[in-house]
């Protein structure tokens, strides 16, 4: 059986393209590139949703808390060999009113919930890779998306790497900071989402990381 890898994230996992307002195709999304790089022994399962948070319910849109959907997600894809979590960008929104440290606690809640879904794990125990998303560029505040994201998101996003690293260590998860492997800057439309080059760089880094984890 192929090794099942669930990629659980937000719009950057879904493949949002700021230029079109749509979605990058299968030739450009990091999840699809990851599938090609890892080969036929792996099955990459895309679970990206625009606006998704770690655990915070959104007062404007329904069903965006990752905590609320991680159980059915994992069970629908069992047996799961690896869960890749890349969240946190949406948690920085001003309307949630939470600090980077609190976002990290939201990540901890999500990890604990995922680990508690005992029947889904291929090896009998949780196997989770935490990925800190690429930082938001401060220039986002001068774009249309800045009106709904609110102020202070970029500053909080820059603090997530260290906070997430500590949670990953505490929870005995593997960890990758996307800011250390993506040199391409976010797009120059909303200054938040990955470019084609960013998707490629992330896929390359994750392919190496996952091959090592599941070797």
Wavefront OBJ file of the C-alpha trace (Angstrom):
o trace
v 0.000 0.000 0.000
v 1.131 3.542 -0.710
v 2.118 5.755 2.188
v -0.702 8.199 2.880
v 0.368 11.787 3.588
v -2.375 14.232 4.602
v -1.478 17.879 3.890
v -3.712 19.894 6.219
v -3.592 23.640 5.715
v -5.181 26.830 4.469
v -5.212 28.686 1.143
v -1.510 28.103 0.537
v -2.168 24.362 0.719
v -5.308 24.704 -1.395
v -3.185 26.581 -3.926
v -4.765 30.026 -4.021
v -3.457 32.199 -6.855
v -3.625 35.913 -6.029
v -3.220 36.903 -9.669
v -6.407 35.128 -10.823
v -8.326 34.799 -7.573
v -8.584 31.114 -8.433
v -6.371 28.113 -7.827
v -2.987 27.094 -9.185
v -3.256 24.010 -11.388
v -1.745 20.588 -10.768
v 1.509 21.616 -12.432
v 2.159 24.335 -9.845
v 0.595 23.488 -6.453
v 3.195 22.353 -3.927
v 1.086 19.359 -2.984
v 0.956 18.127 -6.575
v 4.641 18.830 -7.100
v 5.344 16.900 -3.916
v 3.460 13.927 -5.315
v 5.605 13.951 -8.446
v 8.819 14.294 -6.476
v 8.052 11.483 -4.043
v 6.711 9.103 -6.669
v 4.242 6.249 -6.804
v 5.010 4.833 -3.375
v 3.277 7.830 -1.801
v -0.246 9.264 -1.941
v -0.460 12.999 -1.257
v -3.892 13.962 0.060
v -4.738 17.657 -0.349
v -6.703 19.079 2.578
v -6.309 22.826 2.115
v -9.099 25.305 2.850
v -8.877 29.068 2.442
v -9.305 30.838 5.773
v -8.653 27.777 7.941
v -7.274 28.388 11.434
v -5.742 26.056 13.988
v -8.665 26.138 16.412
v -10.351 29.548 16.291
v -13.955 29.729 14.970
v -14.361 32.539 12.464
v -17.345 34.850 13.164
v -17.735 35.571 9.445
v -17.295 32.160 7.786
v -18.342 28.735 9.039
v -16.298 25.556 9.525
v -12.856 27.167 9.369
v -11.503 25.834 12.657
v -9.089 23.003 11.933
v -9.885 21.516 15.319
v -13.499 20.908 14.298
v -12.673 18.886 11.195
v -9.405 17.074 11.905
v -11.144 13.912 13.136
v -13.251 13.226 9.998
v -10.351 14.347 7.827
v -7.951 11.804 9.306
v -10.487 9.012 9.477
v -11.538 9.505 5.860
v -7.936 9.069 4.755
v -6.852 6.262 7.064
v -4.400 4.666 7.261
v -2.408 7.891 7.651
v 1.381 7.586 7.628
v 2.066 11.302 8.073
v 0.053 14.438 8.796
v 1.584 17.700 7.569
v 0.101 20.754 9.305
v 0.786 24.185 7.818
v -1.491 26.717 9.503
v -1.234 29.970 11.432
v -1.501 32.694 8.820
v -5.242 33.178 9.243
v -4.961 33.009 13.033
v -3.089 36.324 12.903
v -6.222 38.164 11.736
v -7.059 41.141 13.909
v -10.605 39.914 14.565
v -9.323 36.896 16.501
v -7.355 39.076 18.894
v -4.745 36.442 19.717
v -0.986 36.649 20.109
v 1.587 34.433 18.398
v 1.934 32.500 21.658
v -1.821 31.871 21.721
v -1.766 30.779 18.076
v 0.886 28.252 19.074
v -1.408 26.988 21.823
v -4.081 26.603 19.153
v -1.632 24.498 17.189
v -1.017 22.393 20.302
v -4.745 21.764 20.675
v -4.918 20.678 17.041
v -1.934 18.348 17.396
v -3.370 16.801 20.560
v -6.705 16.237 18.827
v -5.039 14.658 15.787
v -2.930 12.402 17.978
v -6.041 11.258 19.838
v -7.576 9.811 16.656
v -6.003 6.437 17.382
v -7.697 4.426 14.637
v -6.325 6.481 11.754
v -2.583 6.059 12.186
v -0.832 3.502 10.012
v 1.881 2.841 12.564
v -0.410 2.875 15.566
v 0.802 6.281 16.784
v 0.678 9.854 15.567
v 3.276 10.977 13.044
v 3.068 14.745 12.499
v 5.188 17.304 10.670
v 4.564 20.927 11.691
v 5.385 23.548 9.064
v 5.494 27.232 9.912
v 4.052 29.113 6.906
v 5.920 31.822 5.056
v 5.720 35.154 6.861
v 3.242 37.781 5.741
v 4.903 40.800 4.134
v 3.989 44.046 5.983
v 2.950 45.518 2.623
v -0.279 43.479 2.838
v -1.789 46.294 4.939
v -1.916 48.551 1.881
v -3.868 46.024 -0.212
v -7.535 45.116 -0.334
v -6.949 42.038 1.804
v -5.537 44.278 4.522
v -9.023 45.625 5.139
v -10.289 42.214 6.260
v -7.084 40.824 7.761
v -6.675 43.884 9.956
v -3.519 45.352 11.427
v -0.533 43.626 12.992
v -0.725 40.334 11.100
v 2.758 40.524 9.595
v 4.369 41.203 12.946
v 2.600 38.242 14.539
v 3.451 35.948 11.641
v 7.153 36.646 12.148
v 6.888 35.352 15.719
v 5.243 32.059 14.783
v 8.399 30.174 13.808
v 9.890 30.168 17.287
v 6.532 29.561 18.981
v 5.724 26.668 16.651
v 9.175 25.186 17.068
v 8.662 25.009 20.825
v 5.272 23.336 20.409
v 6.640 20.826 17.902
v 9.431 19.931 20.313
v 7.003 19.620 23.224
v 4.647 17.407 21.209
v 7.488 15.346 19.696
v 6.594 16.357 16.142
v 8.965 16.933 13.256
v 9.353 20.598 12.386
v 10.123 22.759 9.358
v 10.110 26.546 9.113
v 9.091 27.364 5.528
v 10.904 30.685 5.840
v 14.210 28.796 5.885
v 13.548 27.019 2.575
v 11.454 29.501 0.562
v 13.602 32.317 -0.784
v 10.934 33.586 -3.199
v 8.970 36.435 -1.672
v 5.153 36.291 -1.434
v 3.255 37.635 -4.448
v 3.041 41.401 -4.915
v -0.762 41.533 -5.042
v -1.742 40.585 -1.494
v 1.784 39.942 -0.131
v 0.558 36.810 1.638
v 0.274 33.904 -0.758
v 2.982 31.779 -2.304
v 4.145 32.368 -5.842
v 4.791 29.593 -8.359
v 8.427 29.647 -7.303
v 7.443 29.534 -3.653
v 5.317 26.442 -4.260
v 8.219 24.742 -6.007
v 10.711 25.559 -3.274
v 8.373 24.331 -0.557
v 7.696 21.094 -2.424
v 11.410 20.414 -2.841
v 12.101 20.941 0.850
v 9.155 18.829 1.947
v 10.073 16.016 -0.422
v 13.456 15.708 1.288
v 11.967 16.013 4.764
v 9.208 13.468 4.176
v 11.475 10.949 2.502
v 13.659 11.094 5.604
v 10.728 10.794 8.015
v 9.172 7.817 6.246
v 12.339 6.028 5.193
l 1 2 3 4 5 6 7 8 9 10 11 12 13 14 15 16 17 18 19 20 21 22 23 24 25 26 27 28 29 30 31 32 33 34 35 36 37 38 39 40 41 42 43 44 45 46 47 48 49 50 51 52 53 54 55 56 57 58 59 60 61 62 63 64 65 66 67 68 69 70 71 72 73 74 75 76 77 78 79 80 81 82 83 84 85 86 87 88 89 90 91 92 93 94 95 96 97 98 99 100 101 102 103 104 105 106 107 108 109 110 111 112 113 114 115 116 117 118 119 120 121 122 123 124 125 126 127 128 129 130 131 132 133 134 135 136 137 138 139 140 141 142 143 144 145 146 147 148 149 150 151 152 153 154 155 156 157 158 159 160 161 162 163 164 165 166 167 168 169 170 171 172 173 174 175 176 177 178 179 180 181 182 183 184 185 186 187 188 189 190 191 192 193 194 195 196 197 198 199 200 201 202 203 204 205 206 207 208 209 210 211 212 213 214 215
